[in-house]
Amino acid sequence: MNRTRKGLIAASFLAVLTASAFGAGDLSTLPVEGGLSFCGSTVSGIVLPSTQGPFGQVPGSTQGSGSGICGQTIPAGPPGPTGGETIKVDTGLSGGQQQTAAMPVGLLGPALNRIIGGDFTTNLWQRGTTPLSNATPTVALMTADRWWAISPAGTIDILKNTPANTAADYTGQFGLLSQMKVRRHTGSTGALTCIGQTLDSAAAAPLLGTNAVFSFFGYAPATYSASNFNITVSVAYFTAADAAATQAAIGNAGGNSSTAALSAAGQGGGITGYTAAVAGISLGTGTVASGVATIPLTAIPTRYAVYAPIPAANSSGTAVTGVSVAICGTFVAATSVTTDFFEVAGLQLEAKSSVVTTTQPSGTVSPKPFEKRLPQEEAYYQYQYSYVIIESTTAKTVRGLCTASTTSLSNCLINFPAALRIAPASAFTAGFTACTTVACTTAGGMTTCTANAIATSFAAATPNNEALVTCVGATQPAPGSATIMADLGTGSSTGVMQFSAEP
């Protein structure tokens, strides 16, 4: 058999394999995603000899305009995948169960979680692992990084919970070692309590025009007092302008977060254009009414998911600028038991296709597995929203470098670990001192830096990277002397510096 004939047989065999593998048509003739129409051959202007072995000229080998493969142009493909296309996958089921199923391509690849700090193991907890204790947050207060809490009529505790692997609420099997515990405080009569996260315009932008799919792991013990062990889950959008947090006190959430929390808690005077948007539940059971899902928790950690179509503009044509999520529980007991709580972990918010197809009448509504980011990556994202320094229990903990301006004033430079997303709102309380290294003790230190002594003009000049704190007292060193800012080390943890770019 000559070489030409061998080549033809091999080509025919390959064609059969290709046809059987890919069905109708060769991959080379399929439209290219996001591409333009083009010629199906890269060779042109060449005419092969009419005699190519005993079989003559191979059909289609004549190249050039008007004939041959170049006449087989590839049509232009669609601009890009919508995420709603489906592919055949193996279910991995055995026996008489279904072996294959259709899966949306939108479920492939990374989750691209829009939530920050949803893994409470890698959350920084800059405000402490019990940021709220015996608290009555009638306005939204920040707790774990990026998470606010509000309880307009109740007394609550928010704390980091890391259970033993024998505990009923252990979620280590899902790769989540810690949860946020939302607990009715001892003696409280119980009330509606919400935790949530508000996304600024940049963080919310990828969600516009998509299904926002919000998923999380939830748990509640048998002692959780809410009716039917229920929680409510909100995904909402709003039209308020993005701004830095204007803080009335240490720990307050930003303006948009506070008013989004009011809406989530069913209060009046919520954020501009707030619209609850949950359309259905894709994991777990429950009901949906007025854009809010009601889901009964169980004593087994379970993953739940809801989906909400987020428009680019509301019905009045006003551009949507942000998105918020909230999980609320209504404690109804009035006893002193401290086991009245619910827990959440692994919170995730994804942008999915909202394109309706015959197989997906609501678009893509299922979440991907929880996206675990590296601790360093999580820290970087969290530091973009706030930087908090709490007085330590150790003296001489250096917090910044200072220069004495006069005999009664020192200027101390505080560098942020990451650039804040916008110019921060700042707050400062007593508990720090500017002093020389030899005098920086609780006994011999200089006068404590005055509360709220942050040079706003300096912060405005360099909003993202650093701030200037002024320390005023009668015992400063000579002008021009180099000093340091340090913790008093009293262990009272009364000194707090907070720089917040929370929305």
Buried (B, 14 or more C-beta within 10 A) or exposed (E): EEEEEEEBEEEEEEEEEBEEEEEEEEEEEEEEEEEEEEBBBEEEEEEEEEEBEEEEBBEEBBBBEEEBBBEEEBEEBEEEBBBBBBEEEEEEEEEEEEEEEEBBBBBEEEBEBBBBBBBBBBBBBBBBBBBBEEBBBEBBBBBBBBBBBBBBEBBBBBBBBBBEEEEEBBBBEBEBBBBBBBBBBEEBEBBBBBBBBBBBBEBBBBBBBBBBBBBBBBBBBEEBBBEEBBBBBBBBBBBBEBBBBEBEEBBBBBBBBBBBBBBBBBBEEBBEBBBBBBBBBBBBEBEBEEBBBBBBBBBEBBBBBBBBBBBEEBEEEEEBBBBBBBBBBBBBBEBEEEEBBBBBBBBBBBBBBBBEBEEBEBBBBBBBBBBBBEEEEBBBBBBBBBBBBBBBEEBBBEBBBBBBBEBBBBBBBBEBEBBBBBBBBBBBBBBBBBBBEEBBBEEEBBBBBBEEBBBEEBBEEBBBEBBBBBBBBEBBBEEEBEBBBBBBBBEEEBBBBBBBBBB
